Every structure is written in structure tokens, then in C-alpha cells.
Amino acid sequence: MDEYLTTLRQSSKPMYEEEKRQGLILDYKVFFKETKNSPEDWDICVAVEYKNYAAMDGLAAKGEGVRDKILGGKAPAQQLSQKRAEIREIVSSELLQEVFLK
């Protein structure tokens, strides 16, 4: 887990910070899950907050610009992705909507 957190700190954090600076995202958070329902359950969650659904329109292209600025292009990003694939398993990807109770 330490190796994965190191890659988050060195590459993901600067990208998320740049995306915040550019107004592409509102915020991001990293969570540790203290309880598990099964051995296959997740233990680290990276959450990204967007202003609304419309903020995700064209996000891939905008994100590529940030990726290139921070990581130096597509090839270094692919190498990082391959390295992470060796040390993690993506259990799920969720799209959630926050509800404010009145």
C-alpha cells in the first residue's frame, strides 16, 4: 500500500491540484476504509468532486492537457498506469450524486 500511496502523492496529487486550479474539478479526497465486508473489499478510495454533470463534458480532452503538463505526455502516463496495475486492483468505479436534505 505504501508504494501505491507514493504514486498517488507524486503523480495524482499534482494532477488533481492542477485540475482544481483550472476549475475542472472542485476537490479530491483519498479515503482509507477501516472495515471490510469481505477479503475482496476495497481499502483505498480516491474520490473526485465535480461541480455538476456538465463539468464532465469533454473532460477526457481537458484532462489530457493536464496529464501532459504534469507527467510529460501520454507515454509516461501509460508507464505509470502499468506500474499501478501491478500493485492494485480496481474493485469498482462509482458515480454518486450528493443529496442535500431540507
ChimeraX attribute file (.defattr): number of C-alpha atoms within 10 A of each C-alpha:
attribute: neighborCount
match mode: 1-to-1
recipient: residues
	/A:1	9
	/A:2	7
	/A:3	11
	/A:4	16
	/A:5	12
	/A:6	11
	/A:7	15
	/A:8	16
	/A:9	12
	/A:10	12
	/A:11	15
	/A:12	17
	/A:13	14
	/A:14	16
	/A:15	20
	/A:16	22
	/A:17	17
	/A:18	18
	/A:19	20
	/A:20	16
	/A:21	12
	/A:22	12
	/A:23	13
	/A:24	20
	/A:25	20
	/A:26	17
	/A:27	16
	/A:28	15
	/A:29	11
	/A:30	12
	/A:31	10
	/A:32	10
	/A:33	11
	/A:34	8
	/A:35	9
	/A:36	10
	/A:37	7
	/A:38	7
	/A:39	7
	/A:40	9
	/A:41	12
	/A:42	17
	/A:43	14
	/A:44	16
	/A:45	15
	/A:46	12
	/A:47	15
	/A:48	13
	/A:49	15
	/A:50	17
	/A:51	12
	/A:52	11
	/A:53	9
	/A:54	9
	/A:55	13
	/A:56	13
	/A:57	10
	/A:58	9
	/A:59	12
	/A:60	10
	/A:61	10
	/A:62	14
	/A:63	16
	/A:64	15
	/A:65	15
	/A:66	21
	/A:67	22
	/A:68	15
	/A:69	12
	/A:70	16
	/A:71	20
	/A:72	12
	/A:73	14
	/A:74	13
	/A:75	11
	/A:76	13
	/A:77	17
	/A:78	12
	/A:79	11
	/A:80	14
	/A:81	12
	/A:82	11
	/A:83	13
	/A:84	15
	/A:85	12
	/A:86	9
	/A:87	10
	/A:88	12
	/A:89	10
	/A:90	9
	/A:91	10
	/A:92	8
	/A:93	9
	/A:94	6
	/A:95	7
	/A:96	8
	/A:97	10
	/A:98	6
	/A:99	6
	/A:100	5
	/A:101	4
	/A:102	3
